[in-house]
Structure formats: C-alpha cells, structure tokens
Amino acid sequence: MDKLPQNIKVEGKDGNYKLSGDAAQGWSKGYYSVEDGHNQYVEETSTDMSKPWSVQVHISKEDLPSFGVITLVLYIKDDNGQITQTQAVQLQNFNE
C-alpha cells in the first residue's frame, strides 16, 4: 500500500500558505484541493510527490471565511481515476 506524505509543514496565514513535505512512497502524482467544508477555494490540482515537494496556495482576503477552517486535502487516484487515499491538512482555523 502507498504511504501517505510525511512531515508536512504549513507556513503562512490569511490566504497565503506554503506547504512542503517529504516524498510520498508510491505516490508519483498527487492531487490537492482547498476547501472549508462548504466552499472550494482551489480546485483539483496535481503535483509531483515522488520527491520532497512544496505547493503555494493563495486565496484572496475577500474570499476567506469569517468562521471555519481552511483545509488542504491531499489525495491519490487509481488507474480508473478513483480517489484511493486522502490526507487533510489544516491551513488556518478562523474560529480562534
């Protein structure tokens, strides 16, 4: 079974975030989207996760929620395009 990404680091706030992590064993191509459970801020985007990786996420301040949690969801797909594993990473909690 493929191994989920390890040592994920999140930096930033208020719509500007940088994530980085170790290579994900068995993940050549990973995907991510950004949401708050009600709204999607970044649609599905692919990235190479076969080596240490980083992604930048930008959400305009006008689009940020007043309450809630912005989450980046990492996932991989099988040969049929079905999502097989996911990992949620909190970017910012606006409830605090």
mmCIF file as gemmi writes it, N, C-alpha and C atoms, coordinates in Angstrom:
data_model
loop_
_atom_site.group_PDB
_atom_site.id
_atom_site.type_symbol
_atom_site.label_atom_id
_atom_site.label_alt_id
_atom_site.label_comp_id
_atom_site.label_asym_id
_atom_site.label_entity_id
_atom_site.label_seq_id
_atom_site.pdbx_PDB_ins_code
_atom_site.Cartn_x
_atom_site.Cartn_y
_atom_site.Cartn_z
_atom_site.occupancy
_atom_site.B_iso_or_equiv
_atom_site.pdbx_formal_charge
_atom_site.auth_seq_id
_atom_site.auth_asym_id
_atom_site.pdbx_PDB_model_num
ATOM 1 N N . MET Axp A 1 ? 0.839 -1.184 0 1 0 ? 1 A 1
ATOM 2 C CA . MET Axp A 1 ? 0 0 0 1 0 ? 1 A 1
ATOM 3 C C . MET Axp A 1 ? 0.884 1.249 0 1 0 ? 1 A 1
ATOM 4 N N . ASP Axp A 2 ? 0.453 2.255 -0.714 1 0 ? 2 A 1
ATOM 5 C CA . ASP Axp A 2 ? 1.199 3.503 -0.777 1 0 ? 2 A 1
ATOM 6 C C . ASP Axp A 2 ? 1.194 4.191 0.581 1 0 ? 2 A 1
ATOM 7 N N . LYS Axp A 3 ? 2.251 4.948 0.828 1 0 ? 3 A 1
ATOM 8 C CA . LYS Axp A 3 ? 2.414 5.621 2.112 1 0 ? 3 A 1
ATOM 9 C C . LYS Axp A 3 ? 2.018 7.089 1.976 1 0 ? 3 A 1
ATOM 10 N N . LEU Axp A 4 ? 1.236 7.588 2.924 1 0 ? 4 A 1
ATOM 11 C CA . LEU Axp A 4 ? 0.825 8.985 2.903 1 0 ? 4 A 1
ATOM 12 C C . LEU Axp A 4 ? 2.029 9.895 3.102 1 0 ? 4 A 1
ATOM 13 N N . PRO Axp A 5 ? 1.972 11.118 2.585 1 0 ? 5 A 1
ATOM 14 C CA . PRO Axp A 5 ? 3.09 12.051 2.771 1 0 ? 5 A 1
ATOM 15 C C . PRO Axp A 5 ? 3.392 12.27 4.253 1 0 ? 5 A 1
ATOM 16 N N . GLN Axp A 6 ? 4.664 12.418 4.568 1 0 ? 6 A 1
ATOM 17 C CA . GLN Axp A 6 ? 5.109 12.599 5.952 1 0 ? 6 A 1
ATOM 18 C C . GLN Axp A 6 ? 5.723 13.983 6.131 1 0 ? 6 A 1
ATOM 19 N N . ASN Axp A 7 ? 5.802 14.39 7.396 1 0 ? 7 A 1
ATOM 20 C CA . ASN Axp A 7 ? 6.472 15.642 7.772 1 0 ? 7 A 1
ATOM 21 C C . ASN Axp A 7 ? 5.969 16.837 6.967 1 0 ? 7 A 1
ATOM 22 N N . ILE Axp A 8 ? 4.657 16.974 6.897 1 0 ? 8 A 1
ATOM 23 C CA . ILE Axp A 8 ? 4.073 18.1 6.177 1 0 ? 8 A 1
ATOM 24 C C . ILE Axp A 8 ? 4.167 19.351 7.044 1 0 ? 8 A 1
ATOM 25 N N . LYS Axp A 9 ? 4.71 20.397 6.457 1 0 ? 9 A 1
ATOM 26 C CA . LYS Axp A 9 ? 4.889 21.67 7.144 1 0 ? 9 A 1
ATOM 27 C C . LYS Axp A 9 ? 3.986 22.708 6.489 1 0 ? 9 A 1
ATOM 28 N N . VAL Axp A 10 ? 3.285 23.495 7.317 1 0 ? 10 A 1
ATOM 29 C CA . VAL Axp A 10 ? 2.417 24.558 6.811 1 0 ? 10 A 1
ATOM 30 C C . VAL Axp A 10 ? 2.943 25.89 7.333 1 0 ? 10 A 1
ATOM 31 N N . GLU Axp A 11 ? 3.106 26.832 6.433 1 0 ? 11 A 1
ATOM 32 C CA . GLU Axp A 11 ? 3.519 28.183 6.811 1 0 ? 11 A 1
ATOM 33 C C . GLU Axp A 11 ? 2.532 29.167 6.203 1 0 ? 11 A 1
ATOM 34 N N . GLY Axp A 12 ? 2.329 30.304 6.876 1 0 ? 12 A 1
ATOM 35 C CA . GLY Axp A 12 ? 1.507 31.364 6.325 1 0 ? 12 A 1
ATOM 36 C C . GLY Axp A 12 ? 0.179 31.518 7.03 1 0 ? 12 A 1
ATOM 37 N N . LYS Axp A 13 ? -0.562 32.551 6.608 1 0 ? 13 A 1
ATOM 38 C CA . LYS Axp A 13 ? -1.888 32.816 7.155 1 0 ? 13 A 1
ATOM 39 C C . LYS Axp A 13 ? -2.612 33.804 6.253 1 0 ? 13 A 1
ATOM 40 N N . ASP Axp A 14 ? -3.877 33.989 6.54 1 0 ? 14 A 1
ATOM 41 C CA . ASP Axp A 14 ? -4.714 34.981 5.86 1 0 ? 14 A 1
ATOM 42 C C . ASP Axp A 14 ? -4.693 34.871 4.339 1 0 ? 14 A 1
ATOM 43 N N . GLY Axp A 15 ? -4.742 33.647 3.838 1 0 ? 15 A 1
ATOM 44 C CA . GLY Axp A 15 ? -4.869 33.422 2.405 1 0 ? 15 A 1
ATOM 45 C C . GLY Axp A 15 ? -3.593 33.1 1.664 1 0 ? 15 A 1
ATOM 46 N N . ASN Axp A 16 ? -2.449 33.215 2.31 1 0 ? 16 A 1
ATOM 47 C CA . ASN Axp A 16 ? -1.171 32.888 1.67 1 0 ? 16 A 1
ATOM 48 C C . ASN Axp A 16 ? -0.488 31.787 2.464 1 0 ? 16 A 1
ATOM 49 N N . TYR Axp A 17 ? -0.399 30.601 1.867 1 0 ? 17 A 1
ATOM 50 C CA . TYR Axp A 17 ? 0.116 29.434 2.571 1 0 ? 17 A 1
ATOM 51 C C . TYR Axp A 17 ? 1.152 28.725 1.712 1 0 ? 17 A 1
ATOM 52 N N . LYS Axp A 18 ? 2.143 28.159 2.378 1 0 ? 18 A 1
ATOM 53 C CA . LYS Axp A 18 ? 3.127 27.307 1.707 1 0 ? 18 A 1
ATOM 54 C C . LYS Axp A 18 ? 3.155 25.989 2.463 1 0 ? 18 A 1
ATOM 55 N N . LEU Axp A 19 ? 3.007 24.898 1.736 1 0 ? 19 A 1
ATOM 56 C CA . LEU Axp A 19 ? 3.084 23.559 2.308 1 0 ? 19 A 1
ATOM 57 C C . LEU Axp A 19 ? 4.261 22.846 1.69 1 0 ? 19 A 1
ATOM 58 N N . SER Axp A 20 ? 4.924 22.036 2.489 1 0 ? 20 A 1
ATOM 59 C CA . SER Axp A 20 ? 6.016 21.214 1.981 1 0 ? 20 A 1
ATOM 60 C C . SER Axp A 20 ? 6.02 19.908 2.749 1 0 ? 20 A 1
ATOM 61 N N . GLY Axp A 21 ? 6.604 18.895 2.145 1 0 ? 21 A 1
ATOM 62 C CA . GLY Axp A 21 ? 6.652 17.6 2.801 1 0 ? 21 A 1
ATOM 63 C C . GLY Axp A 21 ? 7.636 16.662 2.133 1 0 ? 21 A 1
ATOM 64 N N . ASP Axp A 22 ? 7.858 15.543 2.799 1 0 ? 22 A 1
ATOM 65 C CA . ASP Axp A 22 ? 8.732 14.509 2.261 1 0 ? 22 A 1
ATOM 66 C C . ASP Axp A 22 ? 8.057 13.825 1.079 1 0 ? 22 A 1
ATOM 67 N N . ALA Axp A 23 ? 8.856 13.123 0.309 1 0 ? 23 A 1
ATOM 68 C CA . ALA Axp A 23 ? 8.31 12.325 -0.786 1 0 ? 23 A 1
ATOM 69 C C . ALA Axp A 23 ? 7.305 11.333 -0.221 1 0 ? 23 A 1
ATOM 70 N N . ALA Axp A 24 ? 6.276 11.071 -0.992 1 0 ? 24 A 1
ATOM 71 C CA . ALA Axp A 24 ? 5.246 10.123 -0.578 1 0 ? 24 A 1
ATOM 72 C C . ALA Axp A 24 ? 5.502 8.799 -1.284 1 0 ? 24 A 1
ATOM 73 N N . GLN Axp A 25 ? 5.866 7.785 -0.525 1 0 ? 25 A 1
ATOM 74 C CA . GLN Axp A 25 ? 6.208 6.479 -1.087 1 0 ? 25 A 1
ATOM 75 C C . GLN Axp A 25 ? 5.047 5.929 -1.898 1 0 ? 25 A 1
ATOM 76 N N . GLY Axp A 26 ? 5.294 5.668 -3.174 1 0 ? 26 A 1
ATOM 77 C CA . GLY Axp A 26 ? 4.269 5.11 -4.044 1 0 ? 26 A 1
ATOM 78 C C . GLY Axp A 26 ? 3.408 6.158 -4.727 1 0 ? 26 A 1
ATOM 79 N N . TRP Axp A 27 ? 3.547 7.422 -4.343 1 0 ? 27 A 1
ATOM 80 C CA . TRP Axp A 27 ? 2.772 8.495 -4.972 1 0 ? 27 A 1
ATOM 81 C C . TRP Axp A 27 ? 3.661 9.167 -6.009 1 0 ? 27 A 1
ATOM 82 N N . SER Axp A 28 ? 3.462 8.914 -7.273 1 0 ? 28 A 1
ATOM 83 C CA . SER Axp A 28 ? 4.221 9.672 -8.265 1 0 ? 28 A 1
ATOM 84 C C . SER Axp A 28 ? 3.509 10.994 -8.496 1 0 ? 28 A 1
ATOM 85 N N . LYS Axp A 29 ? 2.218 10.919 -8.623 1 0 ? 29 A 1
ATOM 86 C CA . LYS Axp A 29 ? 1.421 12.113 -8.852 1 0 ? 29 A 1
ATOM 87 C C . LYS Axp A 29 ? 0.374 12.195 -7.751 1 0 ? 29 A 1
ATOM 88 N N . GLY Axp A 30 ? 0.375 13.293 -7.042 1 0 ? 30 A 1
ATOM 89 C CA . GLY Axp A 30 ? -0.638 13.533 -6.031 1 0 ? 30 A 1
ATOM 90 C C . GLY Axp A 30 ? -1.528 14.679 -6.479 1 0 ? 30 A 1
ATOM 91 N N . TYR Axp A 31 ? -2.648 14.808 -5.826 1 0 ? 31 A 1
ATOM 92 C CA . TYR Axp A 31 ? -3.593 15.874 -6.131 1 0 ? 31 A 1
ATOM 93 C C . TYR Axp A 31 ? -3.953 16.581 -4.84 1 0 ? 31 A 1
ATOM 94 N N . TYR Axp A 32 ? -4.402 17.821 -4.971 1 0 ? 32 A 1
ATOM 95 C CA . TYR Axp A 32 ? -4.902 18.525 -3.802 1 0 ? 32 A 1
ATOM 96 C C . TYR Axp A 32 ? -5.997 19.499 -4.209 1 0 ? 32 A 1
ATOM 97 N N . SER Axp A 33 ? -6.84 19.812 -3.249 1 0 ? 33 A 1
ATOM 98 C CA . SER Axp A 33 ? -7.829 20.871 -3.378 1 0 ? 33 A 1
ATOM 99 C C . SER Axp A 33 ? -7.898 21.555 -2.019 1 0 ? 33 A 1
ATOM 100 N N . VAL Axp A 34 ? -8.475 22.749 -1.992 1 0 ? 34 A 1
ATOM 101 C CA . VAL Axp A 34 ? -8.573 23.505 -0.745 1 0 ? 34 A 1
ATOM 102 C C . VAL Axp A 34 ? -10.029 23.876 -0.534 1 0 ? 34 A 1
ATOM 103 N N . GLU Axp A 35 ? -10.528 23.644 0.693 1 0 ? 35 A 1
ATOM 104 C CA . GLU Axp A 35 ? -11.941 23.864 0.995 1 0 ? 35 A 1
ATOM 105 C C . GLU Axp A 35 ? -12.123 24.216 2.462 1 0 ? 35 A 1
ATOM 106 N N . ASP Axp A 36 ? -13.359 24.578 2.802 1 0 ? 36 A 1
ATOM 107 C CA . ASP Axp A 36 ? -13.7 24.799 4.208 1 0 ? 36 A 1
ATOM 108 C C . ASP Axp A 36 ? -14.875 23.922 4.637 1 0 ? 36 A 1
ATOM 109 N N . GLY Axp A 37 ? -15.208 22.936 3.823 1 0 ? 37 A 1
ATOM 110 C CA . GLY Axp A 37 ? -16.341 22.065 4.115 1 0 ? 37 A 1
ATOM 111 C C . GLY Axp A 37 ? -17.619 22.528 3.431 1 0 ? 37 A 1
ATOM 112 N N . HIS Axp A 38 ? -17.669 23.794 3.038 1 0 ? 38 A 1
ATOM 113 C CA . HIS Axp A 38 ? -18.828 24.349 2.335 1 0 ? 38 A 1
ATOM 114 C C . HIS Axp A 38 ? -18.439 24.903 0.969 1 0 ? 38 A 1
ATOM 115 N N . ASN Axp A 39 ? -17.27 25.505 0.898 1 0 ? 39 A 1
ATOM 116 C CA . ASN Axp A 39 ? -16.794 26.15 -0.324 1 0 ? 39 A 1
ATOM 117 C C . ASN Axp A 39 ? -15.442 25.581 -0.729 1 0 ? 39 A 1
ATOM 118 N N . GLN Axp A 40 ? -15.239 25.503 -2.046 1 0 ? 40 A 1
ATOM 119 C CA . GLN Axp A 40 ? -13.94 25.069 -2.555 1 0 ? 40 A 1
ATOM 120 C C . GLN Axp A 40 ? -13.189 26.311 -3.032 1 0 ? 40 A 1
ATOM 121 N N . TYR Axp A 41 ? -11.975 26.499 -2.521 1 0 ? 41 A 1
ATOM 122 C CA . TYR Axp A 41 ? -11.169 27.676 -2.835 1 0 ? 41 A 1
ATOM 123 C C . TYR Axp A 41 ? -10.138 27.396 -3.919 1 0 ? 41 A 1
ATOM 124 N N . VAL Axp A 42 ? -9.65 26.171 -3.976 1 0 ? 42 A 1
ATOM 125 C CA . VAL Axp A 42 ? -8.713 25.754 -5.021 1 0 ? 42 A 1
ATOM 126 C C . VAL Axp A 42 ? -9.224 24.428 -5.567 1 0 ? 42 A 1
ATOM 127 N N . GLU Axp A 43 ? -9.487 24.387 -6.864 1 0 ? 43 A 1
ATOM 128 C CA . GLU Axp A 43 ? -9.958 23.153 -7.487 1 0 ? 43 A 1
ATOM 129 C C . GLU Axp A 43 ? -8.813 22.158 -7.603 1 0 ? 43 A 1
ATOM 130 N N . GLU Axp A 44 ? -9.166 20.926 -7.952 1 0 ? 44 A 1
ATOM 131 C CA . GLU Axp A 44 ? -8.173 19.862 -8.054 1 0 ? 44 A 1
ATOM 132 C C . GLU Axp A 44 ? -6.948 20.309 -8.852 1 0 ? 44 A 1
ATOM 133 N N . THR Axp A 45 ? -5.798 20.128 -8.235 1 0 ? 45 A 1
ATOM 134 C CA . THR Axp A 45 ? -4.512 20.481 -8.828 1 0 ? 45 A 1
ATOM 135 C C . THR Axp A 45 ? -3.568 19.305 -8.621 1 0 ? 45 A 1
ATOM 136 N N . SER Axp A 46 ? -2.777 18.962 -9.637 1 0 ? 46 A 1
ATOM 137 C CA . SER Axp A 46 ? -1.837 17.846 -9.484 1 0 ? 46 A 1
ATOM 138 C C . SER Axp A 46 ? -0.45 18.376 -9.154 1 0 ? 46 A 1
ATOM 139 N N . THR Axp A 47 ? 0.333 17.536 -8.484 1 0 ? 47 A 1
ATOM 140 C CA . THR Axp A 47 ? 1.707 17.884 -8.149 1 0 ? 47 A 1
ATOM 141 C C . THR Axp A 47 ? 2.537 16.609 -8.044 1 0 ? 47 A 1
ATOM 142 N N . ASP Axp A 48 ? 3.823 16.714 -8.318 1 0 ? 48 A 1
ATOM 143 C CA . ASP Axp A 48 ? 4.737 15.574 -8.229 1 0 ? 48 A 1
ATOM 144 C C . ASP Axp A 48 ? 5.088 15.348 -6.762 1 0 ? 48 A 1
ATOM 145 N N . MET Axp A 49 ? 4.751 14.187 -6.232 1 0 ? 49 A 1
ATOM 146 C CA . MET Axp A 49 ? 5.046 13.873 -4.838 1 0 ? 49 A 1
ATOM 147 C C . MET Axp A 49 ? 6.04 12.728 -4.716 1 0 ? 49 A 1
ATOM 148 N N . SER Axp A 50 ? 6.734 12.408 -5.811 1 0 ? 50 A 1
ATOM 149 C CA . SER Axp A 50 ? 7.717 11.325 -5.782 1 0 ? 50 A 1
ATOM 150 C C . SER Axp A 50 ? 9.034 11.77 -5.154 1 0 ? 50 A 1
ATOM 151 N N . LYS Axp A 51 ? 9.156 13.052 -4.883 1 0 ? 51 A 1
ATOM 152 C CA . LYS Axp A 51 ? 10.344 13.629 -4.237 1 0 ? 51 A 1
ATOM 153 C C . LYS Axp A 51 ? 9.85 14.687 -3.255 1 0 ? 51 A 1
ATOM 154 N N . PRO Axp A 52 ? 10.71 15.214 -2.396 1 0 ? 52 A 1
ATOM 155 C CA . PRO Axp A 52 ? 10.247 16.275 -1.495 1 0 ? 52 A 1
ATOM 156 C C . PRO Axp A 52 ? 9.537 17.365 -2.32 1 0 ? 52 A 1
ATOM 157 N N . TRP Axp A 53 ? 8.421 17.857 -1.817 1 0 ? 53 A 1
ATOM 158 C CA . TRP Axp A 53 ? 7.553 18.726 -2.6 1 0 ? 53 A 1
ATOM 159 C C . TRP Axp A 53 ? 7.155 19.97 -1.806 1 0 ? 53 A 1
ATOM 160 N N . SER Axp A 54 ? 6.669 20.958 -2.528 1 0 ? 54 A 1
ATOM 161 C CA . SER Axp A 54 ? 6.073 22.13 -1.89 1 0 ? 54 A 1
ATOM 162 C C . SER Axp A 54 ? 5.033 22.717 -2.838 1 0 ? 54 A 1
ATOM 163 N N . VAL Axp A 55 ? 4.004 23.295 -2.268 1 0 ? 55 A 1
ATOM 164 C CA . VAL Axp A 55 ? 2.968 23.983 -3.04 1 0 ? 55 A 1
ATOM 165 C C . VAL Axp A 55 ? 2.651 25.299 -2.342 1 0 ? 55 A 1
ATOM 166 N N . GLN Axp A 56 ? 2.254 26.267 -3.136 1 0 ? 56 A 1
ATOM 167 C CA . GLN Axp A 56 ? 1.828 27.565 -2.614 1 0 ? 56 A 1
ATOM 168 C C . GLN Axp A 56 ? 0.338 27.69 -2.884 1 0 ? 56 A 1
ATOM 169 N N . VAL Axp A 57 ? -0.394 28.176 -1.899 1 0 ? 57 A 1
ATOM 170 C CA . VAL Axp A 57 ? -1.835 28.37 -2.027 1 0 ? 57 A 1
ATOM 171 C C . VAL Axp A 57 ? -2.133 29.834 -1.738 1 0 ? 57 A 1
ATOM 172 N N . HIS Axp A 58 ? -2.88 30.46 -2.641 1 0 ? 58 A 1
ATOM 173 C CA . HIS Axp A 58 ? -3.274 31.861 -2.458 1 0 ? 58 A 1
ATOM 174 C C . HIS Axp A 58 ? -4.793 31.965 -2.569 1 0 ? 58 A 1
ATOM 175 N N . ILE Axp A 59 ? -5.403 32.535 -1.552 1 0 ? 59 A 1
ATOM 176 C CA . ILE Axp A 59 ? -6.842 32.781 -1.532 1 0 ? 59 A 1
ATOM 177 C C . ILE Axp A 59 ? -7.013 34.263 -1.221 1 0 ? 59 A 1
ATOM 178 N N . SER Axp A 60 ? -7.796 34.964 -2.032 1 0 ? 60 A 1
ATOM 179 C CA . SER Axp A 60 ? -7.954 36.401 -1.791 1 0 ? 60 A 1
ATOM 180 C C . SER Axp A 60 ? -8.64 36.635 -0.443 1 0 ? 60 A 1
ATOM 181 N N . LYS Axp A 61 ? -8.255 37.708 0.22 1 0 ? 61 A 1
ATOM 182 C CA . LYS Axp A 61 ? -8.813 38.013 1.548 1 0 ? 61 A 1
ATOM 183 C C . LYS Axp A 61 ? -10.329 38.141 1.493 1 0 ? 61 A 1
ATOM 184 N N . GLU Axp A 62 ? -10.865 38.642 0.386 1 0 ? 62 A 1
ATOM 185 C CA . GLU Axp A 62 ? -12.317 38.788 0.246 1 0 ? 62 A 1
ATOM 186 C C . GLU Axp A 62 ? -13.025 37.435 0.246 1 0 ? 62 A 1
ATOM 187 N N . ASP Axp A 63 ? -12.338 36.391 -0.183 1 0 ? 63 A 1
ATOM 188 C CA . ASP Axp A 63 ? -12.94 35.058 -0.268 1 0 ? 63 A 1
ATOM 189 C C . ASP Axp A 63 ? -12.794 34.24 1.008 1 0 ? 63 A 1
ATOM 190 N N . LEU Axp A 64 ? -11.95 34.674 1.933 1 0 ? 64 A 1
ATOM 191 C CA . LEU Axp A 64 ? -11.735 33.909 3.165 1 0 ? 64 A 1
ATOM 192 C C . LEU Axp A 64 ? -12.986 33.933 4.038 1 0 ? 64 A 1
ATOM 193 N N . PRO Axp A 65 ? -13.252 32.844 4.745 1 0 ? 65 A 1
ATOM 194 C CA . PRO Axp A 65 ? -14.431 32.812 5.62 1 0 ? 65 A 1
ATOM 195 C C . PRO Axp A 65 ? -14.201 33.62 6.897 1 0 ? 65 A 1
ATOM 196 N N . SER Axp A 66 ? -15.291 34.055 7.518 1 0 ? 66 A 1
ATOM 197 C CA . SER Axp A 66 ? -15.202 34.713 8.828 1 0 ? 66 A 1
ATOM 198 C C . SER Axp A 66 ? -15.033 33.67 9.922 1 0 ? 66 A 1
ATOM 199 N N . PHE Axp A 67 ? -15.636 32.507 9.706 1 0 ? 67 A 1
ATOM 200 C CA . PHE Axp A 67 ? -15.561 31.39 10.645 1 0 ? 67 A 1
ATOM 201 C C . PHE Axp A 67 ? -15.257 30.132 9.85 1 0 ? 67 A 1
ATOM 202 N N . GLY Axp A 68 ? -14.737 29.129 10.523 1 0 ? 68 A 1
ATOM 203 C CA . GLY Axp A 68 ? -14.467 27.858 9.873 1 0 ? 68 A 1
ATOM 204 C C . GLY Axp A 68 ? -12.985 27.563 9.781 1 0 ? 68 A 1
ATOM 205 N N . VAL Axp A 69 ? -12.685 26.486 9.087 1 0 ? 69 A 1
ATOM 206 C CA . VAL Axp A 69 ? -11.312 26.009 8.95 1 0 ? 69 A 1
ATOM 207 C C . VAL Axp A 69 ? -11.02 25.79 7.472 1 0 ? 69 A 1
ATOM 208 N N . ILE Axp A 70 ? -9.939 26.365 6.998 1 0 ? 70 A 1
ATOM 209 C CA . ILE Axp A 70 ? -9.484 26.138 5.625 1 0 ? 70 A 1
ATOM 210 C C . ILE Axp A 70 ? -8.582 24.907 5.648 1 0 ? 70 A 1
ATOM 211 N N . THR Axp A 71 ? -8.902 23.931 4.793 1 0 ? 71 A 1
ATOM 212 C CA . THR Axp A 71 ? -8.187 22.661 4.772 1 0 ? 71 A 1
ATOM 213 C C . THR Axp A 71 ? -7.712 22.346 3.36 1 0 ? 71 A 1
ATOM 214 N N . LEU Axp A 72 ? -6.476 21.872 3.253 1 0 ? 72 A 1
ATOM 215 C CA . LEU Axp A 72 ? -5.969 21.341 2.003 1 0 ? 72 A 1
ATOM 216 C C . LEU Axp A 72 ? -6.105 19.826 2.085 1 0 ? 72 A 1
ATOM 217 N N . VAL Axp A 73 ? -6.728 19.238 1.077 1 0 ? 73 A 1
ATOM 218 C CA . VAL Axp A 73 ? -6.919 17.79 1.038 1 0 ? 73 A 1
ATOM 219 C C . VAL Axp A 73 ? -5.993 17.211 -0.026 1 0 ? 73 A 1
ATOM 220 N N . LEU Axp A 74 ? -5.046 16.37 0.417 1 0 ? 74 A 1
ATOM 221 C CA . LEU Axp A 74 ? -4.137 15.657 -0.483 1 0 ? 74 A 1
ATOM 222 C C . LEU Axp A 74 ? -4.75 14.301 -0.808 1 0 ? 74 A 1
ATOM 223 N N . TYR Axp A 75 ? -4.588 13.832 -2.042 1 0 ? 75 A 1
ATOM 224 C CA . TYR Axp A 75 ? -5.112 12.506 -2.377 1 0 ? 75 A 1
ATOM 225 C C . TYR Axp A 75 ? -4.41 11.928 -3.592 1 0 ? 75 A 1
ATOM 226 N N . ILE Axp A 76 ? -4.558 10.62 -3.738 1 0 ? 76 A 1
ATOM 227 C CA . ILE Axp A 76 ? -4.08 9.934 -4.938 1 0 ? 76 A 1
ATOM 228 C C . ILE Axp A 76 ? -5.259 9.216 -5.577 1 0 ? 76 A 1
ATOM 229 N N . LYS Axp A 77 ? -5.077 8.887 -6.853 1 0 ? 77 A 1
ATOM 230 C CA . LYS Axp A 77 ? -6.117 8.197 -7.614 1 0 ? 77 A 1
ATOM 231 C C . LYS Axp A 77 ? -5.554 6.901 -8.186 1 0 ? 77 A 1
ATOM 232 N N . ASP Axp A 78 ? -6.442 5.93 -8.379 1 0 ? 78 A 1
ATOM 233 C CA . ASP Axp A 78 ? -6.027 4.688 -9.023 1 0 ? 78 A 1
ATOM 234 C C . ASP Axp A 78 ? -6.075 4.87 -10.54 1 0 ? 78 A 1
ATOM 235 N N . ASP Axp A 79 ? -5.807 3.795 -11.272 1 0 ? 79 A 1
ATOM 236 C CA . ASP Axp A 79 ? -5.77 3.864 -12.735 1 0 ? 79 A 1
ATOM 237 C C . ASP Axp A 79 ? -7.118 4.225 -13.354 1 0 ? 79 A 1
ATOM 238 N N . ASN Axp A 80 ? -8.205 4.05 -12.59 1 0 ? 80 A 1
ATOM 239 C CA . ASN Axp A 80 ? -9.54 4.383 -13.079 1 0 ? 80 A 1
ATOM 240 C C . ASN Axp A 80 ? -9.962 5.796 -12.694 1 0 ? 80 A 1
ATOM 241 N N . GLY Axp A 81 ? -9.062 6.538 -12.046 1 0 ? 81 A 1
ATOM 242 C CA . GLY Axp A 81 ? -9.38 7.902 -11.652 1 0 ? 81 A 1
ATOM 243 C C . GLY Axp A 81 ? -10.141 8.019 -10.347 1 0 ? 81 A 1
ATOM 244 N N . GLN Axp A 82 ? -10.263 6.904 -9.624 1 0 ? 82 A 1
ATOM 245 C CA . GLN Axp A 82 ? -10.963 6.921 -8.34 1 0 ? 82 A 1
ATOM 246 C C . GLN Axp A 82 ? -9.991 7.281 -7.222 1 0 ? 82 A 1
ATOM 247 N N . ILE Axp A 83 ? -10.432 8.131 -6.299 1 0 ? 83 A 1
ATOM 248 C CA . ILE Axp A 83 ? -9.598 8.512 -5.16 1 0 ? 83 A 1
ATOM 249 C C . ILE Axp A 83 ? -9.436 7.302 -4.249 1 0 ? 83 A 1
ATOM 250 N N . THR Axp A 84 ? -8.179 6.989 -3.896 1 0 ? 84 A 1
ATOM 251 C CA . THR Axp A 84 ? -7.925 5.806 -3.071 1 0 ? 84 A 1
ATOM 252 C C . THR Axp A 84 ? -7.433 6.143 -1.671 1 0 ? 84 A 1
ATOM 253 N N . GLN Axp A 85 ? -6.725 7.249 -1.507 1 0 ? 85 A 1
ATOM 254 C CA . GLN Axp A 85 ? -6.245 7.656 -0.183 1 0 ? 85 A 1
ATOM 255 C C . GLN Axp A 85 ? -6.32 9.165 -0.084 1 0 ? 85 A 1
ATOM 256 N N . THR Axp A 86 ? -6.663 9.653 1.102 1 0 ? 86 A 1
ATOM 257 C CA . THR Axp A 86 ? -6.709 11.095 1.316 1 0 ? 86 A 1
ATOM 258 C C . THR Axp A 86 ? -6.022 11.451 2.623 1 0 ? 86 A 1
ATOM 259 N N . GLN Axp A 87 ? -5.583 12.683 2.697 1 0 ? 87 A 1
ATOM 260 C CA . GLN Axp A 87 ? -4.995 13.215 3.919 1 0 ? 87 A 1
ATOM 261 C C . GLN Axp A 87 ? -5.364 14.695 3.989 1 0 ? 87 A 1
ATOM 262 N N . ALA Axp A 88 ? -6.024 15.109 5.065 1 0 ? 88 A 1
ATOM 263 C CA . ALA Axp A 88 ? -6.417 16.504 5.254 1 0 ? 88 A 1
ATOM 264 C C . ALA Axp A 88 ? -5.352 17.232 6.067 1 0 ? 88 A 1
ATOM 265 N N . VAL Axp A 89 ? -5.047 18.462 5.649 1 0 ? 89 A 1
ATOM 266 C CA . VAL Axp A 89 ? -4.049 19.287 6.327 1 0 ? 89 A 1
ATOM 267 C C . VAL Axp A 89 ? -4.68 20.651 6.606 1 0 ? 89 A 1
ATOM 268 N N . GLN Axp A 90 ? -4.768 21.021 7.869 1 0 ? 90 A 1
ATOM 269 C CA . GLN Axp A 90 ? -5.356 22.314 8.229 1 0 ? 90 A 1
ATOM 270 C C . GLN Axp A 90 ? -4.421 23.451 7.837 1 0 ? 90 A 1
ATOM 271 N N . LEU Axp A 91 ? -4.962 24.429 7.111 1 0 ? 91 A 1
ATOM 272 C CA . LEU Axp A 91 ? -4.185 25.605 6.751 1 0 ? 91 A 1
ATOM 273 C C . LEU Axp A 91 ? -4.387 26.73 7.766 1 0 ? 91 A 1
ATOM 274 N N . GLN Axp A 92 ? -5.66 26.969 8.137 1 0 ? 92 A 1
ATOM 275 C CA . GLN Axp A 92 ? -5.935 28.029 9.106 1 0 ? 92 A 1
ATOM 276 C C . GLN Axp A 92 ? -7.308 27.818 9.726 1 0 ? 92 A 1
ATOM 277 N N . ASN Axp A 93 ? -7.384 28.078 11.035 1 0 ? 93 A 1
ATOM 278 C CA . ASN Axp A 93 ? -8.633 27.987 11.782 1 0 ? 93 A 1
ATOM 279 C C . ASN Axp A 93 ? -9.111 29.404 12.066 1 0 ? 93 A 1
ATOM 280 N N . PHE Axp A 94 ? -10.239 29.789 11.472 1 0 ? 94 A 1
ATOM 281 C CA . PHE Axp A 94 ? -10.774 31.135 11.663 1 0 ? 94 A 1
ATOM 282 C C . PHE Axp A 94 ? -11.72 31.211 12.859 1 0 ? 94 A 1
ATOM 283 N N . ASN Axp A 95 ? -11.86 30.12 13.603 1 0 ? 95 A 1
ATOM 284 C CA . ASN Axp A 95 ? -12.706 30.104 14.796 1 0 ? 95 A 1
ATOM 285 C C . ASN Axp A 95 ? -11.948 30.547 16.037 1 0 ? 95 A 1
ATOM 286 N N . GLU Axp A 96 ? -10.645 30.668 15.933 1 0 ? 96 A 1
ATOM 287 C CA . GLU Axp A 96 ? -9.83 31.004 17.109 1 0 ? 96 A 1
ATOM 288 C C . GLU Axp A 96 ? -9.742 32.496 17.31 1 0 ? 96 A 1
